[in-house]
Amino acid sequence: METSSAMTTAFAPLIRAMRGRTRKSAVLLALACALAPGLARADRWPAKPVTIIVPYAAGGTVDKVARQVQEGLRTRLAQTVVIDNRAGAGGTIGTGQIARSTADGYTVGMVFDSFATEPHFYPRLPYASHRDLTGVSYLVRSPMVLVVPAASPYKTVQDYVAAARVPNKVSYASVGNGSSNQLVAEAFHEAAGTTGIHTPYKGGGPAINDLLGGHVDSMIASLPLVLPYVQAGKLRALAVTSRQRDTRLPAVPAVSEAYKGFEAYSWVAMIAPAKTPPEVLGKLAAAMTATLRDPAITKQLTDGGFEVVAGDAQQTNKLIQDESARWGRLIKARHIAVD
């Protein structure tokens, strides 16, 4: 009865205009009536809990961001918001679950920068990011930092580059083959005209532990991951990948000071199944923007090393397209593979 009433109200002017008209008008009327239940459902969204699938392990960067905005979203949507970690295969397992979910706004996802590079490494994915998924919100970004152990002989980025000019001399850690750590490190070495020995690990924890122990020479990692170690004096920051120096590390130069135009960020975005009603996506994006701009949440994220972006769906989709093109070129040029 509620759907019928909503349909009658929404399409009353159209019904009156079409009375007594052609067969074509009757077809249009039928189509409008068929769409009305979906519009009514979108108008009532959310009527039940919303699940955010995080395609990575609990405790990681994306998971932390998701949990920092969880309560704010719950308040603004007036519904329970559930975080569901579906880790595995570089994030593709959980992302596939998002793509296969019913496009009604009740199952969405939160992804890392690696989402934009997945198609370049996994050409046979059971989903196509550009076809099956759409951006909702560009939440946050953070610069990455070139760090070395506190006892490292490399005091400046110039020291590091000078050493890296010698083949097979400098090693760098990453959280895995094809990760943003590896890609940004390779972009840095490309800009500097140097090389580094890639040492992949299964996650940030093992990589940081070996870096702290001096078993690997360096790492380019997101600011939230390494900031506590830099502040504690356990790691030395040589350069940041933001276009300008970061206010949380004001004494640390930007890579762009030595290599003009160099800029790279890790980022977190919300995505949804591509056929999710635009009205629902708009409500979800508005709730996310309001949450991110809450002063308490903004401070929490900023203190943790993030920059709040709160970009809309159009900005999110452009980000993904631009990042895919940029890193796709590098992946091909530097022969980077996940195997």
Summary of the structure (lengths in Angstrom):
residues: 339
radius of gyration: 23.5
end to end distance: 56.2
largest distance: 86.5
contacts: 1138
relative contact order: 0.16
helix: 49%
strand: 20%
